[in-house]
Amino acid sequence: MSAGDTAGERMHALAAELYPICRSITGNGVRQTLAILQREMPLTIHEVPTGTPVFDWTVPKEWNIRDAWIKNSRGEKVVDFRCSNLHVLNYSAPVHASLPLAELKQHLFTLPDRPDWIPYRTSYYKETWGFCLSHNQLLRLADECYEVWIDSSLADGHLTYGEYFLPGETTEEVLISCHICHPSLANDNLSGIAVAVFLAKHLAGQKRRYSYRFLLAPGTIGAITWLALHQKDAHKIKHGLVLTGVGDAGAFTYKKSRRGNAEIDRVMALVLKESGAPYQLVDFSPYGYDERQYCSPGFNLGVGCLMRSPWGQFPEYHTSADNLDFIRPEQLSGSLRVCIAAAEALEGNRVYRNLSPCCEPQLGKRGLYRATGGAGIESSIFAQLWVLNLSDGSHSLLDIAERSGLPFALIEESARLLCASGLLEELAATPDGSVDK
Ligand code: ZN
């Protein structure tokens, strides 16, 4: 078993440990989740009080739930939160009532097309109560009176999020953002968290030019809250990825930033092409995950979204079928590899200057030209010629990899060899990240 496979198994095990927890946009489920993740990486946990204004929004009341059920006239539980936390409409207000089936049905949600699956529904900003159940469960309910009990609370409290800042040589940041607000759903939530955690573990052991900020926050309101509290610092984020839905068997989908041609957009296109795996690139749209907030016009950050099957385009989406069998270790590790390759390309993307720009320098006398005459040119020589030709101070290694069609790692290695032989020098980046030419 390769190291990648081991990581896949460990990511899946982490998702399995987090799976039973009833998360929401606030509350103890988020705290329990972050406490488990603190074991994996030194997350700082932040608590933002209910009522805090965050741009056009307000941090909501904190929701917690202890139990919920529906009992029939014989006192038997016909729907039980303890069997699946999806059974409760997420953010349900507390209720204890007896009511006939016809009235109860106004508070029930099912999927008639997928009669064995429980839907996932939320009501964050409208105070109501409800239950989600399989359509077959609903069909079995006799026309009688039912007792419903939701032991939840909606009260002043906090919104909780976790943050891990991994400093690099510069204060420029790469943001990795995941939502942590979904209950027992594996692909939409836990897969992104697991890959982010293992990416953090990997990067912690690497030399880093960039600083990396891992943000684990409830969807929408969490990203909005973070941006509202860090409005002055958000410009330090030069590149970013929202990670979600990265454990299913679908091809990769990379959704570009609003800018469309940000460095992260080009890096992801290159890395996915080089991965050899099937993938698609899609343009930005103002819905989806938290890239919506990072790419809102007041920020317009270079943040895209890496997924496999896009949200809403697989039948298991937001149902009980998005379970631990739906995400596989090898798919999680494939996603982790893409993220690591993206970080390596961002780290390695520099601008150089050819110090011998008048005609080709003679590579052979420097020991760089190793091809035997007439036997064709090794790709490493092609890469060196491309790097020398385009390193006029205005092309980055990413430009050169794109234009030459050669692997980024080979271009980067060529630049390193050419620097060592005195033919190339790296141009220093200025504090704002642009190249000092
Ligand atoms: Zn979702």
Residues whose N, C-alpha, C, O or C-beta is under 5 A from the ligand:
A	BS01	ZN	D188
